[in-house]
Amino acid sequence: MIDRLIAQRLIDNFLKEDLSWGDITTDLLIPIGTISKGYAYAKEDGILAGIDVFKMVFKTVDNSIVIKSNFNDGDIIKKGDIILETYGDLNSCLKAERTALNLIQRMSGIATYVRKLSNIIKETKARLTDTRKTMPGIRYFDRYAVSVGGGINNRYNLSDGILIKDNHIKAVGGIKNALLKIKENISHTMKIEIEVETIDELKEALKYGADIIMLDNMTIEMMKEAVEIASGKVILEASGNINENNILDVARTGVDVISVGAITHSVKALDISYDL
């Protein structure tokens, strides 16, 4: 569910960016008070995400606009489907449409790809998760779209969880040093995740008390070996160059979580239009 307080703050900023001191073209051509119907429709098949965000954009510009939704987030939409209908001041609708479309197109594109990947691995125990590889300013909406598509959310930001990456390890002189130093300074309520690239590094991370181990760019055979060695003592997360062509092979190794940066950093927007 969208947190409306968080979403509203973001939407206000997006509209300030796009409108600044108004819409010169619309204000010159369309008198305020011109009433019209409009509709948003799908131009390709996919999974809908961001319907409430779309409505919030329109309502922020003009709260008097009446909006009728025909679908909900998570629904399958087909090419030609009328997603929603609007009725209200045309001047306001034209000011809102681009920002609203940009968001619902991106969010639906993310949800569509996440659903595709999730369906590929649904017969395994592995779960698909996102990363911090999002566009600055819209991470909240990206992560929501991932959850709509059937994925789970990783840490929201750097203050949301501990993840010791390769540069951290290099900076402090190794996995042992990194884990021991972290353990000396964190609350007992926090879990520690660490990135490893080899089986020897995995063994060291297990020895010094990691709770979650990210298997970074490992081969399928290495991941299978890692699962056997870990024997369920820690959560194993597979990461690195994973896509629809190899995600099932990765899932079948027995890892618990699969993180895929491409679901947000290389998203293809779903084609949705708004017409009168």
C-alpha positions in Angstrom: 0.0 0.0 0.0 1.2 3.5 -0.9 2.0 5.7 2.1 0.2 8.8 1.0 2.2 11.2 3.2 5.5 10.1 1.6 4.0 9.9 -1.9 2.5 13.4 -1.6 5.8 15.0 -0.7 7.4 13.4 -3.8 4.5 14.3 -6.1 4.6 18.0 -4.9 8.2 18.2 -5.9 7.7 16.5 -9.3 4.9 19.0 -10.1 7.0 21.9 -9.0 9.7 20.7 -11.4 7.3 20.3 -14.4 5.0 23.3 -13.8 7.2 25.9 -12.2 5.1 29.0 -12.9 2.5 27.3 -14.9 1.9 25.7 -18.3 2.2 28.4 -20.9 0.7 26.4 -23.8 -2.3 25.1 -21.9 -3.0 28.4 -20.2 -3.0 30.2 -23.5 -5.2 27.7 -25.3 -7.6 26.2 -22.8 -9.7 28.5 -20.6 -10.0 27.5 -16.9 -13.4 25.9 -16.5 -13.4 24.0 -19.7 -14.8 20.6 -18.7 -13.8 17.5 -20.5 -13.6 13.7 -20.2 -10.3 11.8 -20.5 -9.0 8.3 -20.2 -5.7 6.4 -19.6 -5.3 3.2 -21.6 -2.8 0.4 -22.1 -0.9 0.2 -25.3 0.7 -3.1 -24.4 0.1 -6.0 -22.0 1.5 -5.8 -18.5 1.1 -5.6 -14.8 -0.5 -2.3 -13.5 1.3 -0.4 -10.7 0.8 3.2 -9.6 -2.9 3.7 -10.1 -3.2 5.6 -6.8 -0.1 7.7 -7.6 -1.6 8.6 -11.0 -4.8 9.8 -9.2 -2.8 11.7 -6.6 -1.0 13.7 -9.2 -4.3 14.7 -10.9 -5.9 15.5 -7.5 -2.9 17.6 -6.4 -3.3 19.8 -9.5 -7.1 20.0 -9.1 -9.0 18.2 -6.3 -12.3 18.6 -8.2 -11.3 16.2 -11.0 -13.4 13.1 -10.8 -11.5 9.8 -11.5 -13.0 6.4 -12.0 -10.6 3.4 -11.8 -11.3 0.3 -13.8 -8.2 -1.7 -12.4 -6.2 -2.0 -9.3 -2.4 -2.3 -8.7 -1.3 -5.9 -9.4 -3.9 -6.5 -12.1 -3.0 -7.8 -15.5 -3.9 -5.2 -18.1 -4.1 -5.9 -21.8 -3.5 -3.7 -24.8 -6.5 -1.5 -25.3 -7.8 -1.7 -21.7 -9.2 1.6 -20.3 -7.3 1.8 -17.0 -9.1 4.9 -15.7 -11.4 7.7 -16.7 -11.3 11.4 -15.7 -13.9 14.1 -15.7 -13.0 17.7 -14.9 -11.3 20.9 -15.8 -9.3 20.2 -19.0 -6.7 22.9 -18.1 -5.9 21.0 -14.9 -5.9 17.6 -16.6 -3.4 18.6 -19.2 -1.1 20.0 -16.6 -1.2 16.7 -14.6 -1.0 14.1 -17.4 2.7 14.0 -18.1 3.9 13.6 -14.5 1.1 11.1 -13.8 2.0 9.1 -16.9 5.7 9.1 -16.3 5.2 7.5 -12.9 2.5 4.9 -13.8 4.5 3.9 -16.9 7.7 3.4 -15.0 6.0 1.7 -12.0 4.0 -0.7 -14.3 7.2 -1.5 -16.3 8.9 -2.5 -13.1 6.0 -4.6 -11.8 5.7 -6.3 -15.2 9.3 -7.4 -15.3 9.3 -8.4 -11.6 6.2 -10.5 -12.2 7.9 -12.2 -15.1 11.0 -13.1 -13.1 9.0 -14.1 -10.1 6.9 -16.5 -12.2 10.0 -18.1 -13.6 11.3 -19.1 -10.1 7.9 -19.7 -8.4 8.5 -23.4 -8.1 11.7 -22.8 -6.1 12.2 -21.4 -2.6 14.1 -18.4 -3.8 12.6 -15.0 -3.6 13.4 -12.0 -5.9 14.5 -8.8 -4.3 15.5 -5.3 -5.5 18.7 -3.2 -4.8 19.6 0.4 -4.2 20.2 0.8 -8.0 17.3 3.1 -8.4 16.9 6.6 -9.9 17.5 9.3 -7.2 14.2 10.7 -6.0 11.9 7.9 -7.0 13.2 5.0 -5.0 10.0 4.9 -2.9 7.9 4.4 -6.0 10.3 1.9 -7.5 10.3 -0.3 -4.4 6.5 -0.2 -4.2 6.3 -1.3 -7.8 8.7 -4.2 -7.0 6.3 -5.4 -4.3 3.3 -5.1 -6.6 5.1 -7.3 -9.1 5.7 -10.0 -6.4 9.2 -9.2 -5.3 10.4 -8.3 -1.8 12.3 -5.2 -0.8 15.9 -5.1 0.2 17.3 -2.3 2.5 15.8 1.1 1.6 19.0 3.1 2.1 22.4 3.0 3.7 21.0 3.5 7.2 18.4 0.7 6.8 20.8 -2.2 7.2 24.4 -3.4 7.3 25.9 -4.7 4.0 29.7 -5.1 4.0 30.8 -4.8 0.4 34.1 -5.5 -1.3 35.5 -1.9 -0.8 34.7 -2.0 2.9 36.5 -5.3 3.2 39.6 -3.9 1.3 39.5 -0.8 3.4 39.7 -2.6 6.8 42.0 -5.5 5.7 39.7 -8.4 5.2 36.5 -10.2 6.0 37.5 -11.1 9.6 38.4 -7.5 10.5 35.3 -6.2 8.9 32.9 -8.6 10.8 34.7 -8.3 14.1 34.7 -4.5 14.0 31.0 -4.3 13.0 30.0 -6.7 15.7 31.8 -4.6 18.4 29.7 -1.5 17.5 26.2 -2.5 16.6 23.0 -3.3 18.5 22.2 -7.0 19.2 19.0 -6.4 17.1 20.8 -5.9 13.8 21.8 -8.5 11.3 25.0 -8.3 9.3 25.2 -9.1 5.6 28.6 -9.4 3.8 29.5 -9.8 0.2 31.8 -12.6 -0.9 33.2 -13.7 -4.2 34.9 -17.0 -3.5 34.2 -20.2 -1.5 37.1 -19.4 0.8 35.6 -16.0 1.6 32.3 -17.7 2.2 33.9 -20.0 4.8 35.6 -17.0 6.5 32.3 -15.1 6.6 30.6 -18.1 8.2 33.4 -18.5 10.7 33.2 -14.9 11.9 29.4 -14.7 12.3 27.8 -13.2 9.2 24.0 -13.5 9.3 23.5 -13.1 5.5 26.0 -13.7 2.8 25.8 -12.3 -0.6 27.3 -14.5 -3.3 28.6 -12.0 -5.8 29.0 -13.0 -9.4 29.5 -16.7 -8.5 29.1 -19.4 -11.1 26.2 -21.9 -10.7 28.6 -24.6 -9.5 30.1 -22.2 -6.9 26.6 -21.3 -5.7 25.7 -25.0 -5.3 28.8 -25.5 -3.3 28.1 -22.5 -1.1 24.6 -23.7 -0.4 26.0 -27.1 0.7 28.6 -25.5 2.9 26.3 -23.0 4.5 23.8 -25.8 5.3 21.0 -23.4 6.2 23.0 -21.6 8.9 22.8 -18.2 7.1 20.6 -16.6 4.5 22.3 -16.8 1.1 21.7 -14.1 -1.5 22.7 -14.5 -5.1 23.7 -11.3 -7.0 25.4 -10.2 -10.1 24.4 -10.4 -13.8 21.2 -12.3 -13.2 18.4 -12.0 -15.7 15.5 -13.9 -17.2 17.8 -16.3 -19.0 19.7 -17.6 -16.0 17.5 -16.8 -13.0 16.0 -20.2 -12.8 19.4 -21.9 -12.8 20.4 -19.6 -10.0 17.2 -20.3 -8.0 17.7 -24.1 -8.4 21.0 -23.9 -6.6 19.1 -23.5 -3.3 19.9 -19.9 -2.5 17.3 -18.1 -0.4 17.2 -14.7 -2.2 18.1 -13.4 -5.6 18.8 -9.7 -6.1 18.5 -8.2 -9.5 19.5 -4.6 -10.1 18.1 -4.5 -13.6 14.5 -4.6 -12.3 14.9 -0.9 -11.4 18.0 0.5 -13.1 17.2 -0.8 -16.6 13.4 -0.8 -16.5 11.4 -0.5 -19.7 8.4 1.6 -19.1 5.0 0.1 -19.9 3.3 2.0 -22.7 0.3 3.8 -21.3 -1.3 6.9 -22.8 -3.9 9.5 -21.8 -6.3 10.8 -24.4 -9.4 13.0 -24.4 
